[in-house]
Amino acid sequence: MKVQLWGTRGSVPTPIRPAQIRDKVVDALSRYRDTGSPDDVEAFYGELPFNLRSTFGGDTCCTAIDNGDDEILIIDAGSGIRSKGNDMMANFKGPQVIHIFLSHLHWDHIQGLPFFVPAFVPGNQIHFHCLHSEYEANLRNQQQWKNFPVSIDQMSAEMSFHKLTIGQPINIGSCEITPFPHVHPGDSYGFIIKSGDHKVVYSSDCDHVDMTPEQFASYAEYFDNADLLIFDAQYTLEEIVTEKYQWGHSSFSVGLDLARISGVKRICFYHHDPSSSDEHLTDLYERAIQYKGLTYDNQEIEIIWGYDGLEIQA
């Protein structure tokens, strides 16, 4: 399965600011001068730390999974789904069948839908899948005329709304998707996606702070032997036990602990805090590497810090 992250921020879209771009350029040029202005600029660029040569991005949650099927599988419709839709239109060859799974209905997971261009293409079919009983009404309310000038009914694609059930798998092409519960204000859900021997788990917006050992073990079972775990690490452990207690999100240390006992092969941290700069996210990545070294007893696991546009083969 090819997994592509189209939006990795939580809470609210976070575009990079001009001052932040200036700081990156100034720092990079200073390093270029200090290394003697090498002739191979491309090689110099490639050796810069990620936070200087790029950005983690600012779009909110949207992940696509491509298993080579004709039908398109998308999880969450944050602002990142706009870019996913534009990419689909750039490669458009005819009507498409699109499945959008919604983990929950907070704005950062649905706010991109009004800007998803394939929804305006006649002949396209869009199937929504969600566990919340009145989610269709929530999506429609987002596009009431007081909120947005174009209603869902004015979108030209054929739309269907399907109610999911915890623990009950459904098949989309060659993928089997099974939802499981999260601890989050307003309720949220994760998804286990299997295809053959491959397993991807999407687990965003979950609070693990007050879990009992039995609950913690249940998550380890959901994550069991996943090839890739996409995990919410919006805050640090210090934050989620103090000023952001029970805010519905987790940390890289909790994610790594769960990955260790679950036999996860790769963990991708996701749902970055909008106040986290590229420099801070790079620091968190380095701290996660250090934490793994202190606790894993040489257990193999790859740590990935998600960014907009990242592709992962799972």
HUCORSUL-V96612 format. One line per field, one symbol per residue. phi: phi as a letter, one per 20 degrees, with the letter a starting at -180 (. if undefined). psi: psi as a letter, one per 30 degrees, with the letter a starting at -180 (. if undefined). burial: + if it has 9 or more other ideal C-beta (glycine too) atoms within 8 Angstrom, else -. A space follows every 10 residues. Layout:
phi=???
psi=???
burial=???
This chain:
phi=.edceebced mbgcffegff fgffffffff ffffenlffe ffffgfeffg feebbfncee gacdcddnef eddcdmcfff fffgffffff dfcqgcdcdd edfadfgfdc fegfdeggfd egnfdddecb effdfgffff ffdfffdbfc egfefeffdc cdeecgmdfc dcledddceb edeagnmbbd cddcbmedbc ddcdmbddfe ffgffgffff ffeglffbde cfcfceffff dcfdfmencc bfffgfffff femfeccdeb mfffeefgff ffffgfffff fffecelmff bedcdfbfnf dced
psi=kkkkjfkgll ekkikkleee eeeeeeeeee eeefggikei eeeeeffkle fefalflgkl kkkkkjggle kkkkjkhaff feeeeeeeef gkglkljkkj kkeaglefff ffefgjeffg jkfkkkjkkl fkeheeeeee efglffekfk leffkflkkk kkklkkfjll kjbgkkkkkl lljkkgklkl kkjkjbgkkk kjilikjgeg kleeeeeeee eefjhkekjj kjhelleeef gcfhkhfgla leeeeeeeee ffgkekkjkl hkkffjleee eeeeeeeeee eeffffhgkk kkkkjklkfk kkk.
burial=++++++++++ --+------+ +--+--++-- ++-----+-- ---++--+-+ +++-++++++ +++++++-+- ++++++++++ ++++++-++- -----+++++ ++++++-+++ +++++++++- +--+++++++ ++--+--+++ -+++---+-- +---+-+-+- -+-+-+---+ -++-++++++ -+++--++++ +++++--+++ ++++++++-- +---++--++ -++--+++++ +++++++-++ ------++++ ++++++++++ -+-+++++++ ++++---+-- ++-++-+++- ++--++---- +-++++++++ -+-+
